[in-house]
Amino acid sequence: MLATIFMIGLFALAGLFLLKLVFGLGFGLLGWLFSFAIKALICGALIYLVIRIFSPETARRLRQKFSGSSY
């Protein structure tokens, strides 16, 4: 009986350790991807802003190309 309780506790601790390991790495990777996406968004917005200031016609063509509107 005592061995059974000990084994259940051991399996519970191993499960918690594996859960922490899997979700720790998973959320770490997810956080890295999210931060990369935010940085790429900011860089793209800055590039578009520069293009819009120096070449409004090119900015208009880019906006039409990515918006899907052919008008």
PDB file of N, CA, C and O in Angstrom:
ATOM      1  N   MET A   1       0.827  -1.197   0.000  1.00  0.00           N
ATOM      2  CA  MET A   1       0.000   0.000   0.000  1.00  0.00           C
ATOM      3  C   MET A   1       0.868   1.256   0.000  1.00  0.00           C
ATOM      4  O   MET A   1       0.610   2.190  -0.759  1.00  0.00           O
ATOM      5  N   LEU A   2       1.874   1.279   0.833  1.00  0.00           N
ATOM      6  CA  LEU A   2       2.758   2.423   0.906  1.00  0.00           C
ATOM      7  C   LEU A   2       3.555   2.580  -0.391  1.00  0.00           C
ATOM      8  O   LEU A   2       3.815   3.699  -0.835  1.00  0.00           O
ATOM      9  N   ALA A   3       3.935   1.466  -0.988  1.00  0.00           N
ATOM     10  CA  ALA A   3       4.662   1.508  -2.261  1.00  0.00           C
ATOM     11  C   ALA A   3       3.770   2.067  -3.364  1.00  0.00           C
ATOM     12  O   ALA A   3       4.248   2.805  -4.226  1.00  0.00           O
ATOM     13  N   THR A   4       2.493   1.732  -3.351  1.00  0.00           N
ATOM     14  CA  THR A   4       1.554   2.231  -4.348  1.00  0.00           C
ATOM     15  C   THR A   4       1.399   3.752  -4.218  1.00  0.00           C
ATOM     16  O   THR A   4       1.412   4.467  -5.220  1.00  0.00           O
ATOM     17  N   ILE A   5       1.254   4.234  -3.002  1.00  0.00           N
ATOM     18  CA  ILE A   5       1.127   5.675  -2.777  1.00  0.00           C
ATOM     19  C   ILE A   5       2.405   6.383  -3.209  1.00  0.00           C
ATOM     20  O   ILE A   5       2.350   7.452  -3.817  1.00  0.00           O
ATOM     21  N   PHE A   6       3.565   5.783  -2.894  1.00  0.00           N
ATOM     22  CA  PHE A   6       4.838   6.361  -3.288  1.00  0.00           C
ATOM     23  C   PHE A   6       4.967   6.435  -4.814  1.00  0.00           C
ATOM     24  O   PHE A   6       5.437   7.442  -5.344  1.00  0.00           O
ATOM     25  N   MET A   7       4.565   5.402  -5.509  1.00  0.00           N
ATOM     26  CA  MET A   7       4.655   5.372  -6.978  1.00  0.00           C
ATOM     27  C   MET A   7       3.692   6.386  -7.603  1.00  0.00           C
ATOM     28  O   MET A   7       4.040   7.036  -8.589  1.00  0.00           O
ATOM     29  N   ILE A   8       2.495   6.528  -7.046  1.00  0.00           N
ATOM     30  CA  ILE A   8       1.553   7.527  -7.561  1.00  0.00           C
ATOM     31  C   ILE A   8       2.143   8.926  -7.400  1.00  0.00           C
ATOM     32  O   ILE A   8       2.056   9.745  -8.315  1.00  0.00           O
ATOM     33  N   GLY A   9       2.741   9.201  -6.247  1.00  0.00           N
ATOM     34  CA  GLY A   9       3.385  10.491  -6.023  1.00  0.00           C
ATOM     35  C   GLY A   9       4.560  10.716  -6.966  1.00  0.00           C
ATOM     36  O   GLY A   9       4.755  11.821  -7.472  1.00  0.00           O
ATOM     37  N   LEU A  10       5.343   9.662  -7.202  1.00  0.00           N
ATOM     38  CA  LEU A  10       6.476   9.766  -8.106  1.00  0.00           C
ATOM     39  C   LEU A  10       6.022  10.048  -9.535  1.00  0.00           C
ATOM     40  O   LEU A  10       6.615  10.878 -10.224  1.00  0.00           O
ATOM     41  N   PHE A  11       4.963   9.354  -9.983  1.00  0.00           N
ATOM     42  CA  PHE A  11       4.431   9.609 -11.325  1.00  0.00           C
ATOM     43  C   PHE A  11       3.825  11.017 -11.423  1.00  0.00           C
ATOM     44  O   PHE A  11       3.935  11.665 -12.465  1.00  0.00           O
ATOM     45  N   ALA A  12       3.196  11.485 -10.362  1.00  0.00           N
ATOM     46  CA  ALA A  12       2.632  12.833 -10.377  1.00  0.00           C
ATOM     47  C   ALA A  12       3.741  13.872 -10.488  1.00  0.00           C
ATOM     48  O   ALA A  12       3.614  14.830 -11.250  1.00  0.00           O
ATOM     49  N   LEU A  13       4.826  13.697  -9.739  1.00  0.00           N
ATOM     50  CA  LEU A  13       5.939  14.634  -9.826  1.00  0.00           C
ATOM     51  C   LEU A  13       6.609  14.594 -11.204  1.00  0.00           C
ATOM     52  O   LEU A  13       6.984  15.635 -11.743  1.00  0.00           O
ATOM     53  N   ALA A  14       6.755  13.404 -11.764  1.00  0.00           N
ATOM     54  CA  ALA A  14       7.342  13.278 -13.103  1.00  0.00           C
ATOM     55  C   ALA A  14       6.439  13.948 -14.139  1.00  0.00           C
ATOM     56  O   ALA A  14       6.925  14.609 -15.056  1.00  0.00           O
ATOM     57  N   GLY A  15       5.129  13.776 -13.990  1.00  0.00           N
ATOM     58  CA  GLY A  15       4.187  14.420 -14.912  1.00  0.00           C
ATOM     59  C   GLY A  15       4.243  15.932 -14.813  1.00  0.00           C
ATOM     60  O   GLY A  15       4.209  16.623 -15.831  1.00  0.00           O
ATOM     61  N   LEU A  16       4.327  16.455 -13.591  1.00  0.00           N
ATOM     62  CA  LEU A  16       4.433  17.904 -13.417  1.00  0.00           C
ATOM     63  C   LEU A  16       5.739  18.434 -14.006  1.00  0.00           C
ATOM     64  O   LEU A  16       5.764  19.508 -14.608  1.00  0.00           O
ATOM     65  N   PHE A  17       6.826  17.676 -13.829  1.00  0.00           N
ATOM     66  CA  PHE A  17       8.101  18.083 -14.402  1.00  0.00           C
ATOM     67  C   PHE A  17       8.032  18.114 -15.927  1.00  0.00           C
ATOM     68  O   PHE A  17       8.487  19.074 -16.549  1.00  0.00           O
ATOM     69  N   LEU A  18       7.471  17.080 -16.526  1.00  0.00           N
ATOM     70  CA  LEU A  18       7.361  17.041 -17.984  1.00  0.00           C
ATOM     71  C   LEU A  18       6.420  18.126 -18.502  1.00  0.00           C
ATOM     72  O   LEU A  18       6.676  18.730 -19.543  1.00  0.00           O
ATOM     73  N   LEU A  19       5.337  18.370 -17.775  1.00  0.00           N
ATOM     74  CA  LEU A  19       4.408  19.429 -18.169  1.00  0.00           C
ATOM     75  C   LEU A  19       5.103  20.790 -18.151  1.00  0.00           C
ATOM     76  O   LEU A  19       4.939  21.593 -19.070  1.00  0.00           O
ATOM     77  N   LYS A  20       5.883  21.040 -17.093  1.00  0.00           N
ATOM     78  CA  LYS A  20       6.630  22.296 -17.001  1.00  0.00           C
ATOM     79  C   LYS A  20       7.662  22.387 -18.123  1.00  0.00           C
ATOM     80  O   LYS A  20       7.848  23.454 -18.708  1.00  0.00           O
ATOM     81  N   LEU A  21       8.323  21.289 -18.422  1.00  0.00           N
ATOM     82  CA  LEU A  21       9.333  21.281 -19.477  1.00  0.00           C
ATOM     83  C   LEU A  21       8.708  21.554 -20.839  1.00  0.00           C
ATOM     84  O   LEU A  21       9.216  22.377 -21.600  1.00  0.00           O
ATOM     85  N   VAL A  22       7.611  20.872 -21.152  1.00  0.00           N
ATOM     86  CA  VAL A  22       6.961  21.038 -22.455  1.00  0.00           C
ATOM     87  C   VAL A  22       6.375  22.436 -22.599  1.00  0.00           C
ATOM     88  O   VAL A  22       6.616  23.098 -23.608  1.00  0.00           O
ATOM     89  N   PHE A  23       5.612  22.899 -21.616  1.00  0.00           N
ATOM     90  CA  PHE A  23       4.984  24.207 -21.733  1.00  0.00           C
ATOM     91  C   PHE A  23       5.987  25.334 -21.560  1.00  0.00           C
ATOM     92  O   PHE A  23       5.797  26.415 -22.119  1.00  0.00           O
ATOM     93  N   GLY A  24       7.033  25.110 -20.811  1.00  0.00           N
ATOM     94  CA  GLY A  24       8.072  26.130 -20.672  1.00  0.00           C
ATOM     95  C   GLY A  24       8.765  26.374 -21.993  1.00  0.00           C
ATOM     96  O   GLY A  24       8.990  27.524 -22.369  1.00  0.00           O
ATOM     97  N   LEU A  25       9.107  25.322 -22.700  1.00  0.00           N
ATOM     98  CA  LEU A  25       9.736  25.472 -24.004  1.00  0.00           C
ATOM     99  C   LEU A  25       8.731  25.967 -25.027  1.00  0.00           C
ATOM    100  O   LEU A  25       9.073  26.788 -25.878  1.00  0.00           O
ATOM    101  N   GLY A  26       7.499  25.485 -24.962  1.00  0.00           N
ATOM    102  CA  GLY A  26       6.477  25.891 -25.925  1.00  0.00           C
ATOM    103  C   GLY A  26       6.135  27.359 -25.819  1.00  0.00           C
ATOM    104  O   GLY A  26       6.055  28.050 -26.834  1.00  0.00           O
ATOM    105  N   PHE A  27       5.931  27.850 -24.599  1.00  0.00           N
ATOM    106  CA  PHE A  27       5.593  29.256 -24.427  1.00  0.00           C
ATOM    107  C   PHE A  27       6.809  30.140 -24.668  1.00  0.00           C
ATOM    108  O   PHE A  27       6.666  31.289 -25.087  1.00  0.00           O
ATOM    109  N   GLY A  28       8.008  29.615 -24.406  1.00  0.00           N
ATOM    110  CA  GLY A  28       9.217  30.369 -24.710  1.00  0.00           C
ATOM    111  C   GLY A  28       9.347  30.590 -26.203  1.00  0.00           C
ATOM    112  O   GLY A  28       9.662  31.693 -26.649  1.00  0.00           O
ATOM    113  N   LEU A  29       9.108  29.554 -26.968  1.00  0.00           N
ATOM    114  CA  LEU A  29       9.174  29.660 -28.423  1.00  0.00           C
ATOM    115  C   LEU A  29       8.058  30.551 -28.946  1.00  0.00           C
ATOM    116  O   LEU A  29       8.269  31.348 -29.860  1.00  0.00           O
ATOM    117  N   LEU A  30       6.876  30.416 -28.367  1.00  0.00           N
ATOM    118  CA  LEU A  30       5.752  31.249 -28.770  1.00  0.00           C
ATOM    119  C   LEU A  30       6.030  32.718 -28.487  1.00  0.00           C
ATOM    120  O   LEU A  30       5.715  33.584 -29.304  1.00  0.00           O
ATOM    121  N   GLY A  31       6.614  32.997 -27.337  1.00  0.00           N
ATOM    122  CA  GLY A  31       6.970  34.372 -26.993  1.00  0.00           C
ATOM    123  C   GLY A  31       8.018  34.940 -27.930  1.00  0.00           C
ATOM    124  O   GLY A  31       7.953  36.109 -28.312  1.00  0.00           O
ATOM    125  N   TRP A  32       8.995  34.102 -28.302  1.00  0.00           N
ATOM    126  CA  TRP A  32      10.036  34.559 -29.228  1.00  0.00           C
ATOM    127  C   TRP A  32       9.427  34.873 -30.590  1.00  0.00           C
ATOM    128  O   TRP A  32       9.762  35.888 -31.201  1.00  0.00           O
ATOM    129  N   LEU A  33       8.537  34.007 -31.068  1.00  0.00           N
ATOM    130  CA  LEU A  33       7.895  34.250 -32.359  1.00  0.00           C
ATOM    131  C   LEU A  33       7.032  35.507 -32.319  1.00  0.00           C
ATOM    132  O   LEU A  33       7.005  36.276 -33.280  1.00  0.00           O
ATOM    133  N   PHE A  34       6.332  35.714 -31.212  1.00  0.00           N
ATOM    134  CA  PHE A  34       5.498  36.901 -31.065  1.00  0.00           C
ATOM    135  C   PHE A  34       6.348  38.169 -31.068  1.00  0.00           C
ATOM    136  O   PHE A  34       5.994  39.156 -31.713  1.00  0.00           O
ATOM    137  N   SER A  35       7.470  38.142 -30.346  1.00  0.00           N
ATOM    138  CA  SER A  35       8.333  39.322 -30.321  1.00  0.00           C
ATOM    139  C   SER A  35       8.958  39.560 -31.699  1.00  0.00           C
ATOM    140  O   SER A  35       9.126  40.709 -32.107  1.00  0.00           O
ATOM    141  N   PHE A  36       9.300  38.500 -32.411  1.00  0.00           N
ATOM    142  CA  PHE A  36       9.840  38.653 -33.762  1.00  0.00           C
ATOM    143  C   PHE A  36       8.794  39.255 -34.693  1.00  0.00           C
ATOM    144  O   PHE A  36       9.115  40.107 -35.521  1.00  0.00           O
ATOM    145  N   ALA A  37       7.547  38.816 -34.559  1.00  0.00           N
ATOM    146  CA  ALA A  37       6.475  39.354 -35.400  1.00  0.00           C
ATOM    147  C   ALA A  37       6.257  40.840 -35.121  1.00  0.00           C
ATOM    148  O   ALA A  37       6.028  41.613 -36.052  1.00  0.00           O
ATOM    149  N   ILE A  38       6.325  41.243 -33.872  1.00  0.00           N
ATOM    150  CA  ILE A  38       6.152  42.654 -33.519  1.00  0.00           C
ATOM    151  C   ILE A  38       7.291  43.485 -34.106  1.00  0.00           C
ATOM    152  O   ILE A  38       7.058  44.569 -34.640  1.00  0.00           O
ATOM    153  N   LYS A  39       8.531  42.975 -34.006  1.00  0.00           N
ATOM    154  CA  LYS A  39       9.680  43.704 -34.560  1.00  0.00           C
ATOM    155  C   LYS A  39       9.574  43.809 -36.080  1.00  0.00           C
ATOM    156  O   LYS A  39       9.874  44.859 -36.648  1.00  0.00           O
ATOM    157  N   ALA A  40       9.153  42.739 -36.739  1.00  0.00           N
ATOM    158  CA  ALA A  40       8.996  42.771 -38.197  1.00  0.00           C
ATOM    159  C   ALA A  40       7.901  43.751 -38.592  1.00  0.00           C
ATOM    160  O   ALA A  40       8.043  44.456 -39.591  1.00  0.00           O
ATOM    161  N   LEU A  41       6.820  43.812 -37.835  1.00  0.00           N
ATOM    162  CA  LEU A  41       5.740  44.755 -38.100  1.00  0.00           C
ATOM    163  C   LEU A  41       6.218  46.197 -37.982  1.00  0.00           C
ATOM    164  O   LEU A  41       5.886  47.034 -38.822  1.00  0.00           O
ATOM    165  N   ILE A  42       6.995  46.490 -36.945  1.00  0.00           N
ATOM    166  CA  ILE A  42       7.498  47.846 -36.755  1.00  0.00           C
ATOM    167  C   ILE A  42       8.458  48.221 -37.884  1.00  0.00           C
ATOM    168  O   ILE A  42       8.381  49.328 -38.417  1.00  0.00           O
ATOM    169  N   CYS A  43       9.366  47.305 -38.253  1.00  0.00           N
ATOM    170  CA  CYS A  43      10.309  47.588 -39.354  1.00  0.00           C
ATOM    171  C   CYS A  43       9.559  47.797 -40.663  1.00  0.00           C
ATOM    172  O   CYS A  43       9.886  48.714 -41.415  1.00  0.00           O
ATOM    173  N   GLY A  44       8.574  46.978 -40.947  1.00  0.00           N
ATOM    174  CA  GLY A  44       7.789  47.130 -42.169  1.00  0.00           C
ATOM    175  C   GLY A  44       7.029  48.436 -42.199  1.00  0.00           C
ATOM    176  O   GLY A  44       6.942  49.080 -43.244  1.00  0.00           O
ATOM    177  N   ALA A  45       6.475  48.837 -41.063  1.00  0.00           N
ATOM    178  CA  ALA A  45       5.749  50.102 -40.999  1.00  0.00           C
ATOM    179  C   ALA A  45       6.684  51.288 -41.217  1.00  0.00           C
ATOM    180  O   ALA A  45       6.308  52.258 -41.876  1.00  0.00           O
ATOM    181  N   LEU A  46       7.889  51.222 -40.674  1.00  0.00           N
ATOM    182  CA  LEU A  46       8.849  52.303 -40.881  1.00  0.00           C
ATOM    183  C   LEU A  46       9.280  52.387 -42.341  1.00  0.00           C
ATOM    184  O   LEU A  46       9.399  53.481 -42.892  1.00  0.00           O
ATOM    185  N   ILE A  47       9.512  51.242 -42.967  1.00  0.00           N
ATOM    186  CA  ILE A  47       9.891  51.232 -44.382  1.00  0.00           C
ATOM    187  C   ILE A  47       8.756  51.793 -45.229  1.00  0.00           C
ATOM    188  O   ILE A  47       8.998  52.587 -46.138  1.00  0.00           O
ATOM    189  N   TYR A  48       7.523  51.391 -44.942  1.00  0.00           N
ATOM    190  CA  TYR A  48       6.371  51.905 -45.690  1.00  0.00           C
ATOM    191  C   TYR A  48       6.223  53.410 -45.494  1.00  0.00           C
ATOM    192  O   TYR A  48       5.884  54.128 -46.435  1.00  0.00           O
ATOM    193  N   LEU A  49       6.474  53.889 -44.277  1.00  0.00           N
ATOM    194  CA  LEU A  49       6.377  55.322 -44.004  1.00  0.00           C
ATOM    195  C   LEU A  49       7.406  56.106 -44.821  1.00  0.00           C
ATOM    196  O   LEU A  49       7.094  57.158 -45.379  1.00  0.00           O
ATOM    197  N   VAL A  50       8.621  55.590 -44.885  1.00  0.00           N
ATOM    198  CA  VAL A  50       9.656  56.260 -45.683  1.00  0.00           C
ATOM    199  C   VAL A  50       9.274  56.256 -47.156  1.00  0.00           C
ATOM    200  O   VAL A  50       9.429  57.267 -47.840  1.00  0.00           O
ATOM    201  N   ILE A  51       8.772  55.118 -47.653  1.00  0.00           N
ATOM    202  CA  ILE A  51       8.346  55.052 -49.058  1.00  0.00           C
ATOM    203  C   ILE A  51       7.192  56.019 -49.308  1.00  0.00           C
ATOM    204  O   ILE A  51       7.137  56.667 -50.354  1.00  0.00           O
ATOM    205  N   ARG A  52       6.279  56.116 -48.358  1.00  0.00           N
ATOM    206  CA  ARG A  52       5.125  57.000 -48.519  1.00  0.00           C
ATOM    207  C   ARG A  52       5.539  58.471 -48.556  1.00  0.00           C
ATOM    208  O   ARG A  52       4.936  59.274 -49.268  1.00  0.00           O
ATOM    209  N   ILE A  53       6.563  58.815 -47.794  1.00  0.00           N
ATOM    210  CA  ILE A  53       7.027  60.205 -47.777  1.00  0.00           C
ATOM    211  C   ILE A  53       7.781  60.541 -49.059  1.00  0.00           C
ATOM    212  O   ILE A  53       7.547  61.592 -49.658  1.00  0.00           O
ATOM    213  N   PHE A  54       8.682  59.660 -49.485  1.00  0.00           N
ATOM    214  CA  PHE A  54       9.550  59.980 -50.614  1.00  0.00           C
ATOM    215  C   PHE A  54       8.982  59.574 -51.974  1.00  0.00           C
ATOM    216  O   PHE A  54       9.378  60.129 -53.000  1.00  0.00           O
ATOM    217  N   SER A  55       8.057  58.609 -51.989  1.00  0.00           N
ATOM    218  CA  SER A  55       7.497  58.182 -53.266  1.00  0.00           C
ATOM    219  C   SER A  55       6.031  57.775 -53.073  1.00  0.00           C
ATOM    220  O   SER A  55       5.735  56.587 -52.943  1.00  0.00           O
ATOM    221  N   PRO A  56       5.126  58.735 -53.054  1.00  0.00           N
ATOM    222  CA  PRO A  56       3.711  58.445 -52.796  1.00  0.00           C
ATOM    223  C   PRO A  56       3.092  57.512 -53.845  1.00  0.00           C
ATOM    224  O   PRO A  56       2.211  56.719 -53.514  1.00  0.00           O
ATOM    225  N   GLU A  57       3.536  57.596 -55.086  1.00  0.00           N
ATOM    226  CA  GLU A  57       2.987  56.724 -56.130  1.00  0.00           C
ATOM    227  C   GLU A  57       3.331  55.259 -55.865  1.00  0.00           C
ATOM    228  O   GLU A  57       2.487  54.382 -56.048  1.00  0.00           O
ATOM    229  N   THR A  58       4.559  54.992 -55.438  1.00  0.00           N
ATOM    230  CA  THR A  58       4.958  53.624 -55.106  1.00  0.00           C
ATOM    231  C   THR A  58       4.160  53.112 -53.906  1.00  0.00           C
ATOM    232  O   THR A  58       3.750  51.951 -53.878  1.00  0.00           O
ATOM    233  N   ALA A  59       3.943  53.969 -52.928  1.00  0.00           N
ATOM    234  CA  ALA A  59       3.154  53.584 -51.757  1.00  0.00           C
ATOM    235  C   ALA A  59       1.715  53.248 -52.159  1.00  0.00           C
ATOM    236  O   ALA A  59       1.120  52.310 -51.628  1.00  0.00           O
ATOM    237  N   ARG A  60       1.162  54.018 -53.096  1.00  0.00           N
ATOM    238  CA  ARG A  60      -0.197  53.744 -53.559  1.00  0.00           C
ATOM    239  C   ARG A  60      -0.264  52.385 -54.259  1.00  0.00           C
ATOM    240  O   ARG A  60      -1.206  51.620 -54.053  1.00  0.00           O
ATOM    241  N   ARG A  61       0.747  52.089 -55.092  1.00  0.00           N
ATOM    242  CA  ARG A  61       0.769  50.793 -55.784  1.00  0.00           C
ATOM    243  C   ARG A  61       0.922  49.636 -54.795  1.00  0.00           C
ATOM    244  O   ARG A  61       0.293  48.590 -54.959  1.00  0.00           O
ATOM    245  N   LEU A  62       1.752  49.820 -53.776  1.00  0.00           N
ATOM    246  CA  LEU A  62       1.908  48.777 -52.756  1.00  0.00           C
ATOM    247  C   LEU A  62       0.598  48.549 -52.004  1.00  0.00           C
ATOM    248  O   LEU A  62       0.205  47.409 -51.755  1.00  0.00           O
ATOM    249  N   ARG A  63      -0.068  49.638 -51.648  1.00  0.00           N
ATOM    250  CA  ARG A  63      -1.342  49.542 -50.933  1.00  0.00           C
ATOM    251  C   ARG A  63      -2.379  48.806 -51.774  1.00  0.00           C
ATOM    252  O   ARG A  63      -3.119  47.975 -51.249  1.00  0.00           O
ATOM    253  N   GLN A  64      -2.442  49.101 -53.076  1.00  0.00           N
ATOM    254  CA  GLN A  64      -3.388  48.420 -53.961  1.00  0.00           C
ATOM    255  C   GLN A  64      -3.026  46.952 -54.123  1.00  0.00           C
ATOM    256  O   GLN A  64      -3.904  46.091 -54.176  1.00  0.00           O
ATOM    257  N   LYS A  65      -1.722  46.670 -54.201  1.00  0.00           N
ATOM    258  CA  LYS A  65      -1.291  45.282 -54.392  1.00  0.00           C
ATOM    259  C   LYS A  65      -1.642  44.413 -53.200  1.00  0.00           C
ATOM    260  O   LYS A  65      -2.101  43.284 -53.378  1.00  0.00           O
ATOM    261  N   PHE A  66      -1.437  44.911 -51.987  1.00  0.00           N
ATOM    262  CA  PHE A  66      -1.664  44.103 -50.803  1.00  0.00           C
ATOM    263  C   PHE A  66      -3.088  44.184 -50.277  1.00  0.00           C
ATOM    264  O   PHE A  66      -3.488  43.341 -49.474  1.00  0.00           O
ATOM    265  N   SER A  67      -3.857  45.164 -50.701  1.00  0.00           N
ATOM    266  CA  SER A  67      -5.236  45.245 -50.239  1.00  0.00           C
ATOM    267  C   SER A  67      -6.163  44.373 -51.069  1.00  0.00           C
ATOM    268  O   SER A  67      -7.274  44.061 -50.638  1.00  0.00           O
ATOM    269  N   GLY A  68      -5.719  43.979 -52.247  1.00  0.00           N
ATOM    270  CA  GLY A  68      -6.535  43.132 -53.108  1.00  0.00           C
ATOM    271  C   GLY A  68      -7.516  43.914 -53.937  1.00  0.00           C
ATOM    272  O   GLY A  68      -8.276  43.333 -54.711  1.00  0.00           O
ATOM    273  N   SER A  69      -7.515  45.223 -53.791  1.00  0.00           N
ATOM    274  CA  SER A  69      -8.424  46.071 -54.544  1.00  0.00           C
ATOM    275  C   SER A  69      -7.771  46.445 -55.871  1.00  0.00           C
ATOM    276  O   SER A  69      -6.619  46.879 -55.891  1.00  0.00           O
ATOM    277  N   SER A  70      -8.490  46.283 -56.975  1.00  0.00           N
ATOM    278  CA  SER A  70      -7.938  46.625 -58.271  1.00  0.00           C
ATOM    279  C   SER A  70      -8.432  47.974 -58.763  1.00  0.00           C
ATOM    280  O   SER A  70      -8.217  48.321 -59.924  1.00  0.00           O
ATOM    281  N   TYR A  71      -9.090  48.744 -57.903  1.00  0.00           N
ATOM    282  CA  TYR A  71      -9.622  50.050 -58.298  1.00  0.00           C
ATOM    283  C   TYR A  71      -8.563  51.117 -58.196  1.00  0.00           C
ATOM    284  O   TYR A  71      -8.830  52.282 -58.489  1.00  0.00           O
TER     285      TYR A  71
END
